[in-house]
Amino acid sequence: MQQFCVPMAGQSSAVAWECDCLAHRFGNAADKGTRQPCYPTDMTDGEWAVVRLLLPVPGWMRGRGGRPERCCHRAVFDAIR
């Protein structure tokens, strides 16, 4: 099943933002490129700035083992909303 994104009001479908989540900056999501706003319920940059600070540092970044994440953290939160 293919999922289509709906442009947000006042924006074209070509709009994309660089994601600053840990998975994009240091993990395996860096090769996924930019994220696209899909739904009006997606987090705003202000909401993401607050939530991002509350996320714990992954174990693999502290030398505790494990793999770097492959999924964008912001996309996961958008999916839950």
N, C-alpha and C positions, 0 to 999 in steps of 0.2 A: 504494500500500500504506500503510495507516494504522499508525502505531506507537503502542502503548499503554505507559504508564508503570505500573510496579508499585510501590505504596507500600513504603517501607523499613520494617523491623520497628519496631513501636511508634509509627509515625507515620501520619497520615491522608493521603489523596491530595490534600487541599487545602493541604498545606504547601508553601510557596514561599519562596525566599530571594532577597534582592537580590544581584545579582552585582556584584563590584567590579573586574572585569577592565577593561582599557583600552578595549576595544570598547564596553562598556556605559557607562563614565564619559565618554569623549570621542569615541567613534566612532559609527557608524551603527547599532549594536545597541541603543542607548538606548531606541528605540521598541519593542523586543521584550518589554519588561517583565521579570518575574521568571523565574528558572529553577526548574524542578521536579526533585526527585531522581527518577530513573527506575529505577535498578538498584542493587543492593547494592554493585556495584563502582565506583560514582561516587566521586569524590574527597571526602574529608572536608574540613572547613574548615581543619584543621591542615595537611593535605597541600597544599591549595591555597595556603596562606600561604607555604609554602616554595617551591613551584614558581613562584608569581607573581613573587617577587623575582628569579628566574633568567631571566625573559623579557626580551629586549632591548627598548629603547624603539623604537617604529616610526619609520621615516624621516619620515613625514608630520608627526610631532610635533616633529621637529628641523628642519623647514623644508626637507627634502630632496625634497619632492614625494610623489606617490602619493596613494592614497585611504585614508580611514579604514576600518578593518575593519568588516564587517557581521556577522561571526560571533563569538559569545561564546567567548573563549579557554578558559574552564573547560569549556564544553560540548565543545569540540574535544578537550581532554585526556581527558574522560570517554569520548568516542567511541573514542579510540585504545586506552584500557585495555580 
